[in-house]
Amino acid sequence: MRTGQDLELVHVTKRYGDTVAVRDISHVVRNGTYVCLLGPSGCGKSTTLRMIAGHESLTEGAIVLDGHDISRLPPARRGTAMMFQNYALFPHLSVRDNVAFSLRMKGVDKDERYRAANEMLELVHMEHLADRLPGQLSGGQQQRVALARALVTKPRVLLLDEPLSALDPFLRIRVRGELKRLQRELGISFVHVTHGQDEALALADEIVVMNDAVIEQAGPARDVFTVPETEFVARFIGGHNVLELDGGRYALRADEIRLAEGGHPATVSLVEYQGDRVAVTAQLGGSEVLVLVPEADFFASPKNPGDAIGLAWDEGRLHRLHA
């Protein structure tokens, strides 16, 4: 059920000359949800985020927050805050002063803005480094400072533009856990742009998949993964095969196909060891099929490129694609 505090995109379009970056998208971000805008480079997801933030103007449409059209308001008056990909910390200011900077620009007195900054630093577990300069921090620590700075204005919606892309894989997993914790504790909406499928699946209450300036599919993370609506979503979200069967196109998860004698005849083209499983790529008619075989099962009967194999699946697990 929609509430007055929801964020709504209403027929939003953005053009740059003859180029359409975002084409007539409409979507409601429910209050208090973690939403990931997912898609390849150039699909329109970052442009959409910047329009919500007020850093890009709309060509057509409206952006509504808490029942008010914020489309023409400056960024500071929208009730949103944005955390940029490069963090954009001031190198000559302390961590505390970086976090308090926007409050200083609003004329908040020093004691009050420092109190608010310390509160946010405690929230992101950085209060013990409040007097350091950004150059004395690790990448993960800088990311937390940028997050505290975005949150200090008490936004209704936090906007995150690929916030984990600069972190190493191990730290990325840790920090995304922190993001989810913060979102739940604060109870506000997070709108997070990413091109990482794993990141979106791990974080999002709702995934909005964008492609070629439009929304291809939106829904709960599990629904988007298990029931892709289009071939693009099935292939981009990962873990699915697209099969041409009986005049139609079907999606079938890679972990739902098994090697079986007497199954559909196929030929192995690639074998990749992945630790707890082995990824076997095979040619099945005109389709390339990925099969994820448990490690113990594979090595009980190893396969090599060029080998003939049989593939089987439960017909009830096939999901017909709309396009």
C-alpha positions as MATLAB code, in Angstrom:
seq = 'MRTGQDLELVHVTKRYGDTVAVRDISHVVRNGTYVCLLGPSGCGKSTTLRMIAGHESLTEGAIVLDGHDISRLPPARRGTAMMFQNYALFPHLSVRDNVAFSLRMKGVDKDERYRAANEMLELVHMEHLADRLPGQLSGGQQQRVALARALVTKPRVLLLDEPLSALDPFLRIRVRGELKRLQRELGISFVHVTHGQDEALALADEIVVMNDAVIEQAGPARDVFTVPETEFVARFIGGHNVLELDGGRYALRADEIRLAEGGHPATVSLVEYQGDRVAVTAQLGGSEVLVLVPEADFFASPKNPGDAIGLAWDEGRLHRLHA';
ca = [
       0.000    0.000    0.000;
       1.355    3.406   -1.021;
       2.098    5.938    1.729;
       2.592    9.678    1.556;
       6.313    9.247    2.188;
       6.914    7.104   -0.910;
       9.195    8.314   -3.704;
       7.445    8.257   -7.065;
       8.835    8.647  -10.575;
       6.045    9.766  -12.904;
       6.681    9.362  -16.657;
      10.263   10.575  -16.249;
      12.256   11.228  -19.436;
      15.744   12.664  -19.917;
      17.099   13.672  -23.310;
      20.505   15.001  -24.290;
      19.867   16.430  -27.741;
      18.717   13.516  -29.892;
      19.877   10.945  -27.317;
      17.298    9.536  -24.898;
      19.039    8.562  -21.651;
      15.824    7.712  -19.750;
      12.556    7.018  -21.555;
       9.188    7.540  -19.864;
       9.812    5.523  -16.701;
       7.299    5.336  -13.874;
       7.989    3.585  -10.580;
       7.175    3.866   -6.864;
       9.876    3.355   -4.226;
       8.004    2.354   -1.087;
       8.985    4.172    2.078;
      11.597    2.302    4.118;
      12.767   -0.073    1.363;
      16.200   -0.825   -0.066;
      15.976   -0.546   -3.853;
      18.775   -1.360   -6.309;
      18.776    0.071   -9.818;
      20.594   -2.655  -11.743;
      21.768   -2.667  -15.325;
      24.702   -2.389  -17.727;
      26.672    0.797  -18.363;
      24.657    3.345  -20.314;
      21.234    1.920  -19.424;
      20.059    5.097  -17.642;
      20.322    4.048  -14.000;
      22.831    6.721  -12.874;
      20.974    9.415  -14.819;
      17.792    8.383  -13.003;
      19.561    8.649   -9.645;
      20.958   12.099  -10.481;
      17.490   13.302  -11.503;
      16.091   12.151   -8.141;
      18.941   14.001   -6.400;
      18.446   17.177   -8.415;
      21.844   17.052  -10.117;
      20.157   16.499  -13.499;
      17.026   18.239  -14.743;
      14.048   16.325  -16.121;
      13.078   16.738  -19.748;
       9.574   15.444  -19.007;
       7.688   13.985  -16.054;
       7.801   14.540  -12.312;
       9.496   13.234   -9.161;
       7.236   13.167   -6.101;
       8.347   12.620   -2.499;
       6.019   12.618    0.492;
       3.217   13.835   -1.777;
       5.159   16.877   -3.030;
       6.603   17.417   -6.508;
      10.323   17.983   -5.882;
      11.307   18.028   -9.568;
      12.210   21.734   -9.621;
      13.690   22.042   -6.128;
      17.453   22.404   -5.568;
      19.198   19.304   -4.131;
      19.416   20.691   -0.581;
      15.628   21.169   -0.348;
      14.478   17.813   -1.726;
      14.682   15.626    1.369;
      17.242   13.411   -0.357;
      20.987   13.019    0.097;
      23.482   11.503   -2.308;
      26.633    9.526   -1.640;
      28.937    9.857   -4.621;
      31.039    7.082   -6.131;
      34.340    8.897   -5.482;
      33.276    9.978   -1.928;
      34.348   13.630   -2.669;
      35.754   14.269    0.825;
      37.524   17.557    1.516;
      41.213   16.607    2.076;
      41.994   19.607    4.325;
      39.067   19.023    6.705;
      38.964   16.527    9.550;
      36.591   13.593    9.441;
      34.245   15.396   11.851;
      34.307   18.606    9.814;
      33.671   16.677    6.596;
      30.580   15.110    8.100;
      29.399   18.435    9.539;
      30.075   20.460    6.372;
      26.534   20.566    4.976;
      25.185   21.677    8.374;
      27.822   24.429    8.464;
      26.588   25.631    5.065;
      23.056   25.782    6.502;
      24.235   28.023    9.353;
      23.947   25.436   12.145;
      26.106   26.481   15.113;
      29.314   24.594   15.804;
      28.222   22.714   18.932;
      25.025   21.475   17.283;
      26.658   20.404   14.017;
      29.463   18.623   15.871;
      26.919   16.824   18.026;
      25.097   15.661   14.887;
      28.371   14.697   13.183;
      29.522   12.664   16.188;
      26.165   10.878   16.267;
      26.530    9.868   12.601;
      30.156    8.812   13.046;
      29.100    6.590   15.940;
      26.424    5.064   13.701;
      29.080    4.046   11.136;
      31.650    3.061   13.819;
      34.066    5.892   12.951;
      33.827    8.105   16.041;
      37.362    7.144   17.172;
      38.835    8.628   13.975;
      36.899   11.914   14.037;
      40.029   14.100   14.207;
      41.908   12.454   11.336;
      42.186   13.784    7.787;
      40.720   11.748    4.891;
      44.220   11.005    3.579;
      44.966    9.117    6.799;
      42.083    6.699    6.245;
      41.700    3.484    4.267;
      39.261    3.292    1.366;
      36.681    1.526    3.492;
      36.991    4.143    6.228;
      36.593    6.979    3.712;
      33.474    5.261    2.429;
      31.987    5.275    5.940;
      32.780    8.960    6.391;
      31.043    9.769    3.092;
      28.055    7.752    4.249;
      27.917    9.625    7.582;
      28.144   12.960    5.735;
      25.196   12.003    3.519;
      23.106   10.900    6.503;
      23.784   13.886    8.779;
      21.039   15.960    7.108;
      18.465   13.305    8.086;
      17.255   12.636    4.524;
      14.048   10.773    3.750;
      15.823    8.985    0.890;
      19.527    8.150    0.612;
      20.873    7.854   -2.935;
      24.006    5.770   -3.533;
      25.887    5.818   -6.850;
      27.899    2.562   -7.071;
      29.228    3.116   -3.526;
      31.156   -0.173   -3.319;
      32.936   -0.124   -6.681;
      36.236    1.229   -5.284;
      36.514   -1.447   -2.577;
      38.275   -4.794   -2.800;
      35.998   -7.877   -2.957;
      36.417   -8.863    0.715;
      35.735   -5.350    2.010;
      32.829   -4.959   -0.410;
      31.001   -7.846    1.250;
      31.595   -6.397    4.719;
      30.458   -2.899    3.778;
      27.292   -4.026    2.035;
      26.332   -5.727    5.286;
      26.850   -2.379    7.021;
      24.670   -0.622    4.441;
      21.827   -3.049    5.010;
      22.155   -2.680    8.785;
      22.042    1.106    8.549;
      19.032    1.085    6.258;
      17.100   -1.110    8.671;
      18.113    0.951   11.721;
      17.253    4.287   10.094;
      14.036    3.034    8.467;
      14.450    5.272    5.406;
      14.585    4.354    1.721;
      17.936    3.632    0.092;
      18.166    3.818   -3.713;
      21.422    2.183   -4.785;
      22.816    2.108   -8.335;
      24.935   -0.906   -9.254;
      25.880   -3.074  -12.205;
      26.706   -5.981   -9.865;
      24.070   -8.700   -9.777;
      25.424  -10.268   -6.582;
      25.393   -6.873   -4.874;
      21.790   -6.217   -5.854;
      20.602   -9.672   -4.780;
      22.372   -9.360   -1.418;
      21.058   -5.888   -0.580;
      17.768   -5.166   -2.275;
      14.229   -5.548   -1.052;
      13.370   -4.615   -4.630;
      15.462   -4.788   -7.803;
      14.716   -2.475  -10.731;
      16.436   -3.826  -13.848;
      17.093   -1.160  -16.480;
      18.127   -1.620  -20.093;
      18.312    0.808  -22.977;
      16.748    3.715  -21.030;
      13.678    1.813  -19.755;
      12.721   -0.473  -16.861;
      12.755   -4.094  -18.056;
      11.480   -5.573  -14.804;
      10.982   -4.553  -11.183;
      10.089   -6.613   -8.149;
      11.357   -8.376   -5.030;
      14.917   -9.646   -5.471;
      13.889  -13.294   -5.300;
      11.124  -12.835   -7.875;
      13.408  -11.089  -10.360;
      15.986  -13.866  -10.000;
      13.647  -16.839  -10.106;
      11.037  -15.514  -12.562;
      12.750  -13.253  -15.121;
      10.261  -11.761  -17.553;
      12.540  -11.144  -20.547;
      15.581  -12.721  -22.151;
      17.644   -9.664  -21.187;
      16.763  -10.009  -17.490;
      17.378  -13.772  -17.544;
      20.836  -13.329  -19.022;
      21.846  -10.183  -17.106;
      20.722  -11.281  -13.651;
      22.851  -14.402  -14.123;
      22.405  -18.050  -13.244;
      19.929  -18.718  -16.054;
      19.999  -20.441  -19.401;
      17.786  -19.309  -22.260;
      16.560  -22.299  -24.269;
      14.755  -22.412  -27.610;
      12.121  -25.123  -27.159;
       8.884  -25.867  -29.027;
       8.866  -22.517  -30.807;
       9.313  -20.484  -27.627;
      12.064  -19.123  -25.400;
      12.390  -20.396  -21.867;
      14.563  -19.561  -18.884;
      15.982  -22.369  -16.787;
      18.308  -21.901  -13.834;
      21.754  -23.426  -14.231;
      21.434  -25.279  -10.921;
      18.247  -26.996  -12.144;
      19.955  -28.827  -15.002;
      21.750  -32.096  -14.284;
      24.020  -34.458  -16.176;
      22.067  -37.607  -16.978;
      22.592  -40.577  -19.270;
      19.826  -40.691  -21.860;
      19.040  -36.993  -21.457;
      19.035  -34.359  -24.179;
      22.261  -34.888  -26.176;
      24.860  -32.122  -25.787;
      28.601  -31.574  -26.199;
      30.912  -30.132  -23.515;
      32.675  -26.936  -24.640;
      34.158  -25.608  -21.373;
      34.831  -26.851  -17.841;
      35.581  -24.428  -14.981;
      36.367  -25.474  -11.408;
      34.676  -23.140   -8.875;
      35.477  -24.789   -5.565;
      32.234  -26.278   -4.258;
      30.959  -26.850   -7.792;
      32.115  -27.190  -11.381;
      30.627  -25.047  -14.141;
      30.149  -27.113  -17.290;
      29.264  -25.243  -20.490;
      27.743  -27.366  -23.254;
      26.213  -26.949  -26.697;
      22.613  -28.146  -26.840;
      21.266  -27.732  -30.352;
      21.657  -24.037  -31.093;
      21.857  -23.025  -27.427;
      24.836  -22.697  -25.111;
      23.906  -24.166  -21.746;
      25.565  -23.701  -18.352;
      25.285  -26.567  -15.860;
      26.446  -26.225  -12.238;
      27.575  -29.660  -11.045;
      28.375  -30.345   -7.355;
      32.139  -30.800   -7.019;
      31.969  -34.375   -5.675;
      29.545  -35.471   -8.416;
      31.701  -34.016  -11.173;
      34.944  -35.649  -10.061;
      33.202  -38.987   -9.616;
      32.755  -38.892  -13.404;
      34.858  -36.048  -14.886;
      34.008  -34.460  -18.225;
      36.263  -32.691  -20.737;
      35.663  -30.370  -23.697;
      34.449  -32.408  -26.661;
      32.762  -35.086  -24.546;
      29.191  -36.096  -25.388;
      26.831  -35.789  -22.399;
      23.141  -35.970  -21.615;
      21.241  -33.148  -19.918;
      17.987  -33.441  -17.986;
      15.661  -31.143  -16.064;
      12.210  -30.998  -14.554;
       9.932  -29.607  -17.279;
       7.951  -27.812  -14.594;
      10.984  -25.626  -13.841;
      11.015  -24.092  -17.325;
       9.825  -20.494  -17.289;
       8.498  -19.013  -20.534;
       9.893  -15.577  -21.355;
       7.707  -12.709  -22.571;
      10.350  -11.288  -24.886;
];
